[in-house]
């Protein structure tokens, strides 16, 4: 009997085999598909590139339009592009969709696009059988100078690894939104509002942070999303065919995030993590890069370094190294699979 795959991203080994077998080569493709490659870059001429990204929102229901724009813009920014044009496919649940609910989605898309200078240029909408929540799929196009592209795989052994903000910014907002009543019973309405506010403060956008990092010598940028920071670290290292070493006690975590993860038995390392930016930078540039981010009010923490591939992917806990955790599915899927109850 064929293996049934779990919820979440396809396993890296399977995805890599499929891309190697079926991806179509093109001489104008500057950055193509691959594990750890979150956007494509296509040559327009000798100087300019079109950068393209497609990503869905499948977990969030509240402020789903805001999520969609920002998670797609983050991947373009990590490649060195300015986001410009967005197409959206909106699949809406039968028996639950109202004109007001659709307008709320469009309003969220508009607000997020306006904040980033993106034009909503088209897409598709339909009410679809078999859904219990809306699903949005975005395709975002942007522009970049070819010389300024930050290519996946450009990191080098010895580069310092930094992370902005903290673990599971998006996961914190999602838990508070999807389990609002439960969380309020335990921690109060103000706590729920503060956690839901993580969507905008500290925020799930990394566009500004990526621009600062690019200007201060970053060799690679990656925004961890589904599968959390641990998966993002794995993807960054895999794209460069490198190993890594990360100190668990250096990974920043907000008190609210730690409390919610403890309540629901979730590991913050594997919890959906838009809002953080993973940065690889040469040792000589890492300190000034972190200072430049701090000057703009963006916290950045050095958490480890990249190593030769033979060293593997290691997480230091206490006084010993262990393999970096791997998550077959994002930790948030465990929350959605469980019935609502008082935690």
DRENKOLDO-534969 format. One record per residue (C-alpha): x, y negated, z; residue number from 1. Coordinates in nm, 3 decimals. Each point is the difference from the previous one (the first is absolute). Example, Ala and Ser with C-alpha at 12.3 -4.5 7.8 and 13.67 -1.06 7.14 Angstrom:
<atoms>
x=1.230	y=0.450	z=0.780	seq=1 .
x=0.137	y=-0.344	z=-0.066	seq=2 .
</atoms>
This chain:
<atoms>
x=0.000	y=0.000	z=0.000	seq=1 .
x=0.135	y=-0.341	z=-0.096	seq=2 .
x=0.109	y=-0.228	z=0.284	seq=3 .
x=-0.250	y=-0.266	z=0.109	seq=4 .
x=0.175	y=-0.334	z=0.043	seq=5 .
x=-0.073	y=-0.215	z=0.307	seq=6 .
x=-0.138	y=-0.352	z=0.007	seq=7 .
x=0.242	y=-0.274	z=-0.093	seq=8 .
x=0.280	y=-0.049	z=-0.248	seq=9 .
x=0.120	y=0.289	z=-0.213	seq=10 .
x=0.307	y=0.168	z=0.153	seq=11 .
x=0.320	y=-0.159	z=-0.133	seq=12 .
x=0.129	y=0.328	z=-0.144	seq=13 .
x=-0.320	y=0.062	z=-0.197	seq=14 .
x=-0.025	y=-0.360	z=-0.120	seq=15 .
x=0.364	y=0.003	z=-0.111	seq=16 .
x=-0.052	y=0.319	z=-0.202	seq=17 .
x=-0.314	y=-0.137	z=-0.165	seq=18 .
x=0.163	y=-0.329	z=-0.094	seq=19 .
x=0.308	y=0.177	z=-0.138	seq=20 .
x=-0.225	y=0.217	z=-0.217	seq=21 .
x=-0.271	y=-0.240	z=-0.114	seq=22 .
x=0.121	y=-0.362	z=0.021	seq=23 .
x=0.039	y=-0.156	z=-0.345	seq=24 .
x=0.331	y=-0.174	z=-0.075	seq=25 .
x=-0.002	y=-0.346	z=-0.156	seq=26 .
x=0.305	y=-0.208	z=-0.093	seq=27 .
x=-0.159	y=-0.316	z=0.141	seq=28 .
x=-0.067	y=0.158	z=0.340	seq=29 .
x=0.245	y=-0.161	z=0.243	seq=30 .
x=-0.138	y=0.166	z=0.315	seq=31 .
x=-0.208	y=0.311	z=-0.052	seq=32 .
x=-0.181	y=0.252	z=0.218	seq=33 .
x=0.178	y=0.184	z=0.278	seq=34 .
x=-0.013	y=0.084	z=0.369	seq=35 .
x=0.047	y=-0.328	z=0.184	seq=36 .
x=-0.086	y=-0.201	z=-0.312	seq=37 .
x=-0.313	y=-0.200	z=0.077	seq=38 .
x=-0.026	y=-0.215	z=-0.313	seq=39 .
x=0.108	y=0.009	z=-0.364	seq=40 .
x=0.200	y=-0.265	z=-0.185	seq=41 .
x=-0.031	y=-0.040	z=-0.378	seq=42 .
x=0.228	y=-0.220	z=-0.210	seq=43 .
x=-0.180	y=-0.287	z=-0.174	seq=44 .
x=0.316	y=-0.142	z=-0.154	seq=45 .
x=0.367	y=-0.031	z=0.089	seq=46 .
x=-0.076	y=-0.205	z=0.311	seq=47 .
x=-0.350	y=0.071	z=0.129	seq=48 .
x=-0.180	y=0.308	z=0.131	seq=49 .
x=-0.362	y=0.090	z=0.058	seq=50 .
x=-0.038	y=0.178	z=0.335	seq=51 .
x=-0.307	y=0.218	z=0.053	seq=52 .
x=-0.144	y=0.169	z=0.309	seq=53 .
x=-0.311	y=0.207	z=0.069	seq=54 .
x=-0.116	y=0.088	z=0.350	seq=55 .
x=-0.333	y=0.090	z=0.163	seq=56 .
x=-0.155	y=-0.079	z=0.335	seq=57 .
x=-0.167	y=0.313	z=0.133	seq=58 .
x=0.016	y=-0.035	z=0.380	seq=59 .
x=-0.118	y=-0.353	z=0.075	seq=60 .
x=-0.359	y=-0.116	z=-0.028	seq=61 .
x=0.016	y=-0.340	z=0.173	seq=62 .
x=0.182	y=-0.265	z=-0.207	seq=63 .
x=0.076	y=0.256	z=-0.269	seq=64 .
x=0.054	y=-0.268	z=-0.265	seq=65 .
x=0.265	y=-0.174	z=0.208	seq=66 .
x=0.178	y=0.331	z=0.051	seq=67 .
x=-0.003	y=0.083	z=-0.370	seq=68 .
x=0.159	y=-0.322	z=-0.120	seq=69 .
x=0.271	y=-0.002	z=0.263	seq=70 .
x=0.113	y=0.363	z=-0.023	seq=71 .
x=0.040	y=-0.032	z=-0.376	seq=72 .
x=0.177	y=-0.336	z=0.026	seq=73 .
x=0.241	y=0.146	z=0.255	seq=74 .
x=0.129	y=0.260	z=-0.245	seq=75 .
x=0.052	y=-0.257	z=-0.274	seq=76 .
x=0.189	y=-0.226	z=0.241	seq=77 .
x=0.228	y=0.289	z=0.102	seq=78 .
x=0.103	y=0.038	z=-0.364	seq=79 .
x=0.070	y=-0.372	z=-0.034	seq=80 .
x=-0.315	y=-0.109	z=-0.184	seq=81 .
x=-0.254	y=-0.277	z=0.047	seq=82 .
x=-0.357	y=0.142	z=-0.002	seq=83 .
x=-0.227	y=-0.163	z=-0.260	seq=84 .
x=-0.299	y=0.203	z=-0.131	seq=85 .
x=-0.225	y=0.254	z=0.173	seq=86 .
x=-0.247	y=0.256	z=-0.135	seq=87 .
x=-0.225	y=0.183	z=0.247	seq=88 .
x=-0.199	y=0.320	z=-0.030	seq=89 .
x=-0.268	y=0.001	z=0.272	seq=90 .
x=-0.168	y=0.335	z=0.075	seq=91 .
x=-0.291	y=-0.065	z=0.233	seq=92 .
x=-0.203	y=0.256	z=0.201	seq=93 .
x=-0.346	y=0.102	z=-0.110	seq=94 .
x=-0.276	y=-0.089	z=0.247	seq=95 .
x=0.219	y=-0.240	z=0.201	seq=96 .
x=0.092	y=-0.279	z=-0.240	seq=97 .
x=-0.183	y=-0.334	z=0.021	seq=98 .
x=0.050	y=-0.328	z=-0.185	seq=99 .
x=0.134	y=-0.149	z=0.323	seq=100 .
x=0.256	y=0.277	z=0.048	seq=101 .
x=0.124	y=-0.041	z=-0.358	seq=102 .
x=0.025	y=-0.376	z=0.039	seq=103 .
x=0.207	y=0.049	z=0.316	seq=104 .
x=0.248	y=0.211	z=-0.199	seq=105 .
x=0.024	y=-0.261	z=-0.274	seq=106 .
x=0.044	y=-0.278	z=0.256	seq=107 .
x=0.287	y=0.190	z=0.162	seq=108 .
x=0.163	y=0.056	z=-0.339	seq=109 .
x=-0.036	y=-0.369	z=-0.082	seq=110 .
x=0.147	y=-0.120	z=0.329	seq=111 .
x=0.302	y=0.230	z=-0.020	seq=112 .
x=0.062	y=-0.082	z=-0.366	seq=113 .
x=-0.022	y=-0.373	z=0.072	seq=114 .
x=0.256	y=0.031	z=0.281	seq=115 .
x=0.252	y=0.165	z=-0.235	seq=116 .
x=-0.073	y=-0.186	z=-0.324	seq=117 .
x=-0.145	y=0.312	z=-0.165	seq=118 .
x=-0.279	y=-0.008	z=-0.262	seq=119 .
x=-0.273	y=0.265	z=0.011	seq=120 .
x=-0.026	y=0.079	z=-0.373	seq=121 .
x=-0.219	y=0.307	z=-0.031	seq=122 .
x=-0.064	y=0.362	z=0.092	seq=123 .
x=-0.306	y=0.219	z=0.050	seq=124 .
x=-0.277	y=0.041	z=0.256	seq=125 .
x=-0.241	y=0.287	z=0.058	seq=126 .
x=-0.213	y=0.162	z=0.268	seq=127 .
x=0.129	y=0.356	z=0.020	seq=128 .
x=-0.146	y=0.326	z=0.127	seq=129 .
x=0.183	y=0.185	z=0.276	seq=130 .
x=0.172	y=-0.287	z=0.182	seq=131 .
x=-0.051	y=-0.090	z=0.365	seq=132 .
x=0.195	y=-0.329	z=-0.024	seq=133 .
x=0.110	y=-0.243	z=-0.271	seq=134 .
x=0.324	y=0.074	z=-0.183	seq=135 .
x=0.188	y=-0.275	z=-0.181	seq=136 .
x=0.282	y=0.062	z=-0.246	seq=137 .
x=0.213	y=-0.296	z=-0.101	seq=138 .
x=0.237	y=-0.047	z=-0.292	seq=139 .
x=0.217	y=-0.305	z=0.052	seq=140 .
x=0.229	y=-0.150	z=-0.261	seq=141 .
x=0.282	y=-0.241	z=0.065	seq=142 .
x=0.304	y=-0.166	z=-0.155	seq=143 .
x=0.368	y=0.025	z=0.085	seq=144 .
x=0.339	y=-0.100	z=-0.131	seq=145 .
x=0.168	y=0.321	z=-0.112	seq=146 .
x=0.322	y=-0.105	z=0.173	seq=147 .
x=-0.187	y=-0.048	z=0.329	seq=148 .
x=-0.169	y=0.341	z=0.011	seq=149 .
x=0.065	y=0.188	z=0.326	seq=150 .
x=0.016	y=0.350	z=-0.140	seq=151 .
x=-0.095	y=0.304	z=0.209	seq=152 .
x=0.311	y=0.204	z=0.061	seq=153 .
x=0.241	y=-0.295	z=0.012	seq=154 .
x=0.077	y=0.040	z=0.372	seq=155 .
x=0.345	y=0.130	z=0.093	seq=156 .
x=0.141	y=0.216	z=0.277	seq=157 .
x=0.098	y=-0.226	z=0.288	seq=158 .
x=-0.278	y=-0.251	z=-0.063	seq=159 .
x=-0.177	y=-0.116	z=0.315	seq=160 .
x=-0.369	y=0.084	z=0.032	seq=161 .
x=-0.227	y=-0.273	z=0.135	seq=162 .
x=-0.373	y=-0.010	z=0.062	seq=163 .
x=-0.218	y=-0.309	z=0.025	seq=164 .
x=-0.282	y=-0.039	z=0.252	seq=165 .
x=-0.073	y=0.344	z=0.148	seq=166 .
x=-0.145	y=0.346	z=-0.047	seq=167 .
x=-0.355	y=0.056	z=-0.121	seq=168 .
x=-0.125	y=-0.358	z=-0.037	seq=169 .
x=-0.269	y=0.121	z=-0.239	seq=170 .
x=-0.075	y=0.307	z=0.209	seq=171 .
x=-0.064	y=-0.216	z=0.306	seq=172 .
x=-0.255	y=-0.212	z=-0.188	seq=173 .
x=-0.163	y=0.309	z=-0.151	seq=174 .
x=-0.048	y=0.183	z=0.329	seq=175 .
x=-0.151	y=-0.307	z=0.163	seq=176 .
x=-0.235	y=-0.056	z=-0.294	seq=177 .
x=-0.111	y=0.362	z=-0.045	seq=178 .
x=-0.033	y=0.081	z=0.373	seq=179 .
x=-0.098	y=-0.346	z=0.122	seq=180 .
x=-0.264	y=0.111	z=0.251	seq=181 .
x=0.221	y=0.268	z=0.156	seq=182 .
x=0.300	y=-0.232	z=0.026	seq=183 .
x=-0.213	y=-0.279	z=0.148	seq=184 .
x=-0.140	y=0.230	z=0.269	seq=185 .
x=0.350	y=0.082	z=0.114	seq=186 .
x=0.193	y=-0.322	z=-0.059	seq=187 .
x=-0.254	y=-0.277	z=-0.054	seq=188 .
x=-0.127	y=-0.204	z=-0.293	seq=189 .
x=0.295	y=-0.240	z=0.005	seq=190 .
x=0.240	y=0.291	z=-0.047	seq=191 .
x=-0.203	y=0.125	z=-0.300	seq=192 .
x=0.002	y=-0.346	z=-0.156	seq=193 .
x=0.375	y=-0.035	z=0.052	seq=194 .
x=0.071	y=0.338	z=-0.161	seq=195 .
x=-0.234	y=-0.060	z=-0.293	seq=196 .
x=0.178	y=-0.332	z=-0.044	seq=197 .
x=0.325	y=0.187	z=-0.078	seq=198 .
x=-0.125	y=-0.001	z=-0.360	seq=199 .
x=0.101	y=-0.368	z=-0.017	seq=200 .
x=0.222	y=-0.047	z=0.308	seq=201 .
x=0.265	y=0.142	z=-0.011	seq=202 .
x=-0.163	y=0.084	z=-0.335	seq=203 .
x=0.027	y=0.277	z=-0.257	seq=204 .
x=0.168	y=-0.213	z=-0.267	seq=205 .
x=0.376	y=0.031	z=-0.053	seq=206 .
x=0.017	y=-0.227	z=-0.306	seq=207 .
x=0.178	y=-0.286	z=0.180	seq=208 .
x=0.233	y=0.232	z=0.191	seq=209 .
x=0.097	y=0.178	z=-0.322	seq=210 .
x=0.085	y=-0.329	z=-0.171	seq=211 .
x=0.225	y=-0.101	z=0.291	seq=212 .
x=0.170	y=0.340	z=0.007	seq=213 .
x=0.064	y=-0.009	z=-0.375	seq=214 .
x=0.159	y=-0.343	z=0.032	seq=215 .
x=0.234	y=0.120	z=0.276	seq=216 .
x=0.156	y=0.308	z=-0.153	seq=217 .
x=-0.244	y=0.289	z=0.052	seq=218 .
x=0.091	y=0.302	z=-0.211	seq=219 .
x=-0.337	y=0.175	z=0.040	seq=220 .
x=-0.347	y=-0.086	z=0.130	seq=221 .
x=-0.287	y=0.233	z=0.084	seq=222 .
x=-0.333	y=-0.063	z=0.169	seq=223 .
x=-0.112	y=0.304	z=0.201	seq=224 .
x=-0.368	y=0.078	z=-0.041	seq=225 .
x=-0.170	y=0.338	z=0.021	seq=226 .
x=0.205	y=0.239	z=0.211	seq=227 .
x=0.142	y=-0.281	z=0.208	seq=228 .
x=0.350	y=-0.133	z=0.048	seq=229 .
x=0.146	y=0.351	z=0.012	seq=230 .
x=-0.132	y=0.073	z=-0.349	seq=231 .
x=0.114	y=-0.340	z=-0.124	seq=232 .
x=0.352	y=0.064	z=0.126	seq=233 .
x=0.001	y=0.341	z=-0.169	seq=234 .
x=-0.114	y=-0.154	z=-0.329	seq=235 .
x=0.261	y=-0.278	z=0.012	seq=236 .
x=0.281	y=0.250	z=0.061	seq=237 .
x=-0.132	y=0.248	z=-0.258	seq=238 .
x=-0.013	y=-0.265	z=-0.272	seq=239 .
x=0.372	y=-0.070	z=0.058	seq=240 .
x=0.094	y=0.368	z=0.050	seq=241 .
x=0.137	y=-0.085	z=0.345	seq=242 .
x=-0.035	y=0.108	z=0.360	seq=243 .
x=-0.079	y=-0.227	z=0.290	seq=244 .
x=0.042	y=-0.036	z=0.375	seq=245 .
x=-0.260	y=-0.191	z=0.203	seq=246 .
x=-0.015	y=-0.063	z=0.374	seq=247 .
x=-0.350	y=0.064	z=0.138	seq=248 .
x=0.049	y=-0.243	z=0.287	seq=249 .
x=0.064	y=-0.285	z=-0.247	seq=250 .
x=-0.330	y=0.043	z=-0.183	seq=251 .
x=-0.222	y=-0.294	z=0.102	seq=252 .
x=-0.355	y=0.081	z=0.105	seq=253 .
x=-0.267	y=-0.243	z=0.115	seq=254 .
x=-0.156	y=0.074	z=0.341	seq=255 .
x=-0.344	y=0.016	z=-0.161	seq=256 .
x=0.121	y=0.259	z=-0.250	seq=257 .
x=0.160	y=0.212	z=0.270	seq=258 .
x=-0.318	y=-0.009	z=0.210	seq=259 .
x=-0.232	y=0.097	z=-0.287	seq=260 .
x=0.230	y=0.281	z=-0.111	seq=261 .
x=0.012	y=0.132	z=0.357	seq=262 .
x=-0.381	y=-0.015	z=0.023	seq=263 .
x=-0.050	y=0.205	z=-0.315	seq=264 .
x=0.308	y=0.222	z=0.015	seq=265 .
x=0.154	y=-0.145	z=-0.318	seq=266 .
x=0.370	y=-0.035	z=-0.080	seq=267 .
x=0.070	y=-0.364	z=-0.098	seq=268 .
x=0.290	y=0.114	z=-0.222	seq=269 .
x=-0.248	y=0.173	z=-0.232	seq=270 .
x=-0.279	y=-0.259	z=0.017	seq=271 .
x=-0.083	y=-0.211	z=-0.307	seq=272 .
x=0.241	y=-0.289	z=0.013	seq=273 .
x=-0.066	y=-0.282	z=-0.248	seq=274 .
x=0.138	y=-0.320	z=0.151	seq=275 .
x=0.347	y=0.133	z=0.070	seq=276 .
x=0.277	y=-0.037	z=-0.258	seq=277 .
x=0.294	y=0.239	z=-0.014	seq=278 .
x=0.318	y=-0.171	z=-0.117	seq=279 .
x=0.340	y=0.142	z=-0.094	seq=280 .
x=0.284	y=-0.251	z=0.005	seq=281 .
x=0.379	y=0.014	z=0.002	seq=282 .
x=0.147	y=-0.040	z=0.350	seq=283 .
x=0.147	y=-0.338	z=-0.094	seq=284 .
x=-0.344	y=-0.133	z=-0.095	seq=285 .
x=-0.224	y=0.163	z=0.259	seq=286 .
x=0.048	y=-0.252	z=0.282	seq=287 .
x=-0.057	y=-0.308	z=-0.217	seq=288 .
x=-0.298	y=0.169	z=-0.167	seq=289 .
x=-0.162	y=0.067	z=0.339	seq=290 .
x=0.071	y=-0.359	z=0.105	seq=291 .
x=-0.162	y=-0.135	z=-0.317	seq=292 .
x=-0.313	y=0.203	z=0.070	seq=293 .
x=-0.005	y=-0.115	z=0.363	seq=294 .
x=0.027	y=-0.363	z=-0.114	seq=295 .
x=-0.328	y=0.054	z=-0.187	seq=296 .
x=-0.167	y=0.159	z=0.303	seq=297 .
x=0.038	y=0.360	z=-0.122	seq=298 .
x=0.151	y=0.239	z=0.253	seq=299 .
x=0.259	y=0.243	z=-0.143	seq=300 .
x=0.174	y=0.280	z=0.187	seq=301 .
x=0.302	y=0.208	z=-0.103	seq=302 .
x=-0.102	y=0.363	z=0.055	seq=303 .
x=0.277	y=0.206	z=-0.159	seq=304 .
x=0.194	y=0.050	z=-0.322	seq=305 .
x=0.011	y=0.202	z=-0.319	seq=306 .
x=0.241	y=0.292	z=-0.023	seq=307 .
x=0.138	y=0.248	z=-0.250	seq=308 .
x=-0.271	y=0.240	z=-0.121	seq=309 .
x=0.162	y=0.301	z=0.166	seq=310 .
x=-0.056	y=-0.160	z=0.343	seq=311 .
x=-0.378	y=0.039	z=-0.036	seq=312 .
x=-0.282	y=-0.214	z=0.139	seq=313 .
x=0.055	y=-0.038	z=0.373	seq=314 .
x=-0.184	y=-0.166	z=0.288	seq=315 .
x=0.193	y=-0.059	z=0.323	seq=316 .
x=-0.218	y=0.065	z=0.307	seq=317 .
x=0.180	y=-0.050	z=0.329	seq=318 .
x=0.345	y=0.150	z=-0.040	seq=319 .
x=-0.064	y=0.240	z=-0.288	seq=320 .
x=-0.081	y=-0.011	z=-0.369	seq=321 .
x=-0.297	y=0.185	z=-0.146	seq=322 .
x=-0.157	y=0.017	z=-0.346	seq=323 .
x=-0.207	y=-0.301	z=-0.095	seq=324 .
x=-0.364	y=0.107	z=0.050	seq=325 .
x=-0.199	y=0.087	z=-0.312	seq=326 .
x=-0.378	y=-0.042	z=-0.012	seq=327 .
x=-0.213	y=0.209	z=-0.236	seq=328 .
x=-0.272	y=-0.263	z=0.041	seq=329 .
x=-0.016	y=-0.346	z=0.151	seq=330 .
x=-0.081	y=0.002	z=0.370	seq=331 .
x=-0.310	y=-0.213	z=-0.068	seq=332 .
x=-0.165	y=0.301	z=-0.170	seq=333 .
x=-0.014	y=0.171	z=0.340	seq=334 .
x=-0.203	y=-0.293	z=0.133	seq=335 .
x=-0.250	y=0.020	z=-0.285	seq=336 .
x=-0.028	y=0.376	z=0.032	seq=337 .
x=-0.091	y=-0.021	z=0.371	seq=338 .
x=-0.353	y=-0.084	z=0.121	seq=339 .
x=-0.045	y=-0.337	z=0.163	seq=340 .
x=0.010	y=0.018	z=0.377	seq=341 .
x=0.136	y=-0.178	z=0.303	seq=342 .
x=0.380	y=0.053	z=-0.026	seq=343 .
</atoms>
